[in-house]
Structure formats: structure tokens, C-alpha cells
Amino acid sequence: MDETELETALREAQMGSSIAFGQVYGEFSTRVFGLCRKMLGSHAAAEDATSEVFERAYEALGQYDRDRPFDRWILTIASRHCLNRLRRERLEKRLFHDEPVEVPAAAASSSPLVAFENREQRRALLLAIDALPENYRVPLILKYYGDLSYDEIAEHLGTTRNNVAVLLHRAKRELRVGIGASRKEES
């Protein structure tokens, strides 16, 4: 689909044409699925997320600004949706469910204490991640939970590789400060 065909399909979809939106879906579903697959790590979860992303996009199509590239708009919806799923399903699961904690052999005799400390460290980390400003939190999660490269993150966010490196550096610095503050509160 060339740019003119895409603009026509988007205009018709904004006027309520489900056929035109189907064309848009056909054009972008593979890219959205690829991003969701990379971020969620599961084929089935990515399929579900792709459907949900396009449902949200269809509902929000009236808000789409045609001066902005559609692929960035739909991929932003996808990344935010996946980040919410990751937070809800993956990160909180680690925090609130009893998962086996890997304990070094030397510390095995004190495993209940070590397990508690590990849970508390994970909890502090997740709270610190949630407290980050979105412009730091998003690249951090894309890098460490979505396993995207700096170049992929830069492309996704519409910025440069160097800016991604700066954002990640600042995010990690903020995490150290946030985790340090939570440790002081516990003392």
C-alpha cells in the first residue's frame, strides 16, 4: 500500500469504514505483531495484544492526527499496551506470587531470609521503575523486559540511538536513587 492509498484508507476508516480499516490492519498487523511478540515473548500473547491494539486504534481513530506518521501512532499504542500487559502480568506476578528464588549455595542455610530479602529487592525495584517518568520508564522496559536493541528502541520511539543511551543512563541513575531512598526508609 503506497502513501496515497494509506491516506485514503485512513480517511475512510475515520469516517467509519470497517473495510478501509481492514486494509490498514492488513498493512500494519505484521509490524504490530512483531513488536508485541518481542515485548511479550509469547506468540499467543502477541496475537491477543495485536487484536487488542487494533481494537483500541479503531476506537481512537478519530483522534489520529494525519500529520503524524500512522506507523508511529499505531506502534505507540502497541508499545503502551504491551508495557501495561508486562507490568500487569509479568512484573506484578514476580512481585506478588511465590516464585522460587535462586539462592547462592553459600546462602542456602539462610534461604528464608534470603528469599525475603530478594522479594523485597524486587519490590523496591518495581516500585522505583513505576516511579520513573514515562520518558525514562518506556526505554528501560523496552530494553530490559522487551529485549530490544538501542537501535530498535530509537526507531520505535522516533529518536536517535544516542538519545536512547542517554535516557537509559538517566533511568538507571534514577533507579539507583529511588532504590537507595526506599532502603533508607526501611532503616
N, C-alpha and C positions, 0 to 999 in steps of 0.2 A: 504494500500500500504506500503510495507516494504521499508527499505532504499535503497536496491539494485534496486527495481522496480522504485523508485523515481529517482534515479540517471540515470537509463536507459531512463525513460520518459523525464527527463530534457535534456539529451544529444540529444535525438531525436527531442525534441521541439526546441532546439538551432539550429538544422540542418533544421528546417522549418516544422516539422510535426505538423499539427494542431490537429491531433488525439491524439498525445502524450501530447500536451498542454491541450487538453480537459481532459485527465486523471489527470494532475496536477491541473487543475481547480476543478475537482471533489473532489480531496483530500483536497484542501485548501480553497475552496469557503466559507464553513461554518465558519471557523475561521476569514476570512477576513470580511465576512458579520457581524459577531458578534462584531468585533472591530468597524466597520463602524457604526453599529446600536448604540453601546454605545457612540461613539463620536458625532454622528449627531442627535441622539434622535428620529429618524423617520425611520420607516420600509421602506417607499418608497425611501427616500434619501439614505438609506443604500444599497438598491438594485441597485440604479443608481451608487452609488460610487463603489460598488463591481465590477460591469461591467467595469467601467472606470479604476479601479485599475488593473484588469486583462488585459485590452487593453494596458495599459502602460507597464505592466510587459512583455507582449508578444513582444512589440516593443523594450524593453530594455533587452530582454533575452540574447542577445549576450554579454552584459556587466556583466551578473551574474557570480560571482566567485564561482565555485563549492566547494571551500574550506570553504565557509561560509554556515551556515545552511539556506536552502531555506525559511523556515518559517519566520526567522528573516528578510530576504530580502524582502519578499512579504508583511510582516506586516509593515515594514518601509515605503514601497511605500504607503501602505494603510493609515498609520497614517499621513504621509505628505500630501497626497491627502485630507484627511478629515480636517486636520488643515487648508489647503488652502480654502476648502469649508466653514469651520466655519468662518474664517476670512472674506471671501468674502460675504457670505450670512447672517451670524448671527451677527457677531461683527460690521461690517460696516452698516448693517441695523439699528442696535441700535444707531449708531453714527449719521447717516445722515438722517434718517426718523423721522418724528414727531411721537414719541410713547408717550402714556400717561405716565407721570412721577408720581410716587406715592409721594404725598406731605403730610407730617405730618399735622394733623388737626390744630395744633398751628400755622403753617406757611401758612395756606390756603389763608389768606388775601394777602400775597405777592407771590402768586403762579407763576406769570410770571417771577419774579426774581429768585425764587427757581428753576423753570423749567430750566431757562437759566443756572444757576449755576450747576444743575445736569447734563445737557448736556455737559457743559464744563468739569466737573469732569470725565464723561465717556470718553470724547475725550482725556483728559490728560492720563487717564488710558490706553486706547487703543494704544495711541502713545508710551507710556512707555513700554507696552507689546511688540509692534512691534520692539522697540529699543533693547530689550534684546538679548543677544547672544542665538543662537539656543539651546545650551545645557541647558539653563535656561527656555527659552520660551516653548519648547516642553513639559517638565513635568508639567509646570504650566498650560498650556492649557488642557493637558490630565486630570489633577486633577480637575480644576475648571470649565472647559467647557465640558470636556468629562466625568466627574464624575467617574473617575477610582480611585481605591484604590491605596495606596502606593505599595502594593504587585503586583497589575496588571500593574502599571507603570513600576516597576522594571523588571517584566517578559518581558514586551513589549520592553523595552529599553536594555535588556540584562545586567542589573546591579543589585546591591543589594538594598534592602529596605532602608538601612541606607544612601546609596548614593542618593537615591531619596529624602529622608528627607533633606539632606544637600543641594541638588540642589534647592529644593523648598524654603528652608530658604534663600539661597543666591538670588534667583529670587525675593522673596518678599522684601528683603533688597534693591536690585537694583531698584525695582519698587518705593519704598519709596523715594529713592534718585532721580530717574527720575521725579516723580511727584512733588517733592519738587523743583527741578530745573525749571520745567515748571511754577510753581506758582511764583517763583522769577522773571522769565522772564516777566510774566504778570503784575507784580507790577511796 
